[in-house]
Amino acid sequence: MGDSMRIVVEGPGGASESPAPVSVGDPGECGVGAAVAVFGGKWKPFVIWVLAQGPRRFLETRRLVTGISEKVLTQQLRELEADGIVHRRAYDELPPRVEYSLTPKGRRLNDLLQLLADWGGDHLAERAMPSSSAGSEAGMDASGMDASGTDASGMDASGTDASGTDRSGPSACRASTSIGAGGPLINHAL
């Protein structure tokens, strides 16, 4: 049996302990563990992110997810295909052509990754602020918006920043990006 931990929730009435332990050892026992088992790791979220833009051939996917080796990309695509996240379509032509795309299940997972990316962007913006208590002291309401309708990162609810630039969507997830007809180039150097 895996390790377990108790979750303590802090609320207005103080701290309260969860009624049951949460297993962190077996992904089959917990929905969060099952989800992380599918998209976890260094590369899978970025592969999913790139395929969310549309069908891609192998080398195009490798070019867009910088730093990933052919061997690792092959392994990640096979695992995502086995989990029903990615569809592999082999065309009967010479030279051989294979395209990878997200399945409906994969698109649903990408929607969840978008939420995670949004949270990550907010977290980065909060960390960049000089005060650790940026929310309440900066005049933010419970939703994280100030009186003008912008959040701590300077974006409004639609993902547009003060300059009018749309910072929502997959293009928001890039440290070093080249946007063109091919879509986002993700520089993932961790």
N, C-alpha and C positions, 0 to 999 in steps of 0.2 A: 504494500500500500504506500502511496506517495506521501510526501510531507503535507501537512495541512497547517493552515493559519486561521486566525480569527480576524474578521474585518471590524474595525472600530469606526463608527460613523459619527462625525462631529456635526451637531446641528444647533439651532437656537436654544434648545433645552439642555445642552451639554452633550457629552459623549455617551453613546449607547453601543453595546456590543451586538454583533449579528447573532441570531439564534443558533446557527449551525456552522461548523467549520467548513472552509472552502478548500477542496483538494487542489493542490498545484502539481501533483505528480502524474496523474493519468488524464490525458486530454479527453478520453471517453467519458469521464465523469462530470465534465463541466463544459458548457457552451463556449465560454471564453477560451478554454484550453483547446477545444476542437477548432475554433476559428484561427487561433494563433498557429496551430499545427499546420493549417492550410496555407496561410500567407506569411508566416513568420520567416525569419532569416534575413540575411543581408540584401538579397537581390529580388526575391519574389514580388514585394510591393512595387518595385520600380518596373519590373517586367509587366505586371498587370497594368500599371499606370500608362506605359507606352502602348500596350495593346488596346487600351480603352479608346485610343484615337482612331482605331480602325485596324483592319487586317494588315499584318506585317510579315515580310519574309524574314528568314532567320538572320541574315547579315544586316538587314536594316534594323532589326531589333537590337542586335549586338552593337551597332554603331550608335544608336540612340541611348543605350544604357552603357555609358563609358566605364571602362575598367573591368567589365565582366569578361571572362574568358569563354571561348567556344565550348569547352568542356562543361563549365558551370552552367552556361545558358542552356545547353542541351539537357542537362540534368534538371534544371528548374522547370523548363518547358514540359518535360516528361512527367514530372511530379504534378504540375498544375493540370496537365491533361488527365492524369489518373484521378485527380480530385474533381474533375468535371468543371474546372474553371476556364480552361483553354481548349479550343477546338483546333485540331491540326487537319488541314486540307491539303492532300497531295494531288496535284494535277497530273494526268496521264499524257505527258508531252516530253519532248526532248529539247533542250536539256530539262532535267527534272525540276519541278517548281513546287515548293511547299509554302503555304501561308498559315499563319497562326492568328487566331482571333479569340475574343472573349465569348464565352457562352452566356446565356441569360443569367446563370448562376454567377459567372465571372463579373458581369456588369453590375450585379447586385453587390458583390464584394467590393467592386471599385467604388460604388456609392459610399460604402462604409469607409473605405480608404480616404475618400474625399473629406468625410467628417474628421477623420484622424489628421489629415493634412491641414484642415482649417484650425483644429485645436493646436497643432504644432506651430502654425504661423502665429497664432495668438500668444502662445507660450514664448516663442522667440521674441516677439514684440515686448512682452511683459519683462522678460529678462534684460532687454536692452534699455529699459527705463531705469533712471537713477534710483528711484525709491522702490523698495521691495513690496510696499503696500500701494501699488499704483492704482488699483481699482477704486476703493472707497475714498482715498484722500484726493484723487484726481477728479472727483465728482461723477464717478460712474454709478449707474443704477445696477439693480440686481442682474440684468441681462448683459452687463458689461458695456453698455452704451452710455455716452455722456448726453448732456442736454441737446447738443447739435445732431445727435444720431450717429456718432462715430464711436468706434471701439478704441481700445488702447493702442492698436496698431495704426490708427488713423483711417480705417476703412469704415464705410457705412454698411448697412445690412446686406446690400447687393454685392459687396466685394469690391467696391470702387473706392480708391484712395482720394485724398484731397486734390490731387492733380487731375482727377478724372480718369485715371488709368484703371482698367479692370484687372484686379489682382485675384480674382476667384478662378476656380477650375484648375485643370492639370498644369497649365503654364505657371501657376503660382508655386509649383514644387520644383524649383530648380535653383541651384547655387550658381551654375554657369550654364547658360542656355543659349542655344541658337535656334530661333524659330524661323521656319521657312515652310516650304510645301511638305516637308517631312515631319513636321510637328516638333515636340519638345526634345531637346538633347539633354539628358539628365546626367550631370556630373556627380557621380556618387563615389566620393573618395573618402571612405571611412577606414 
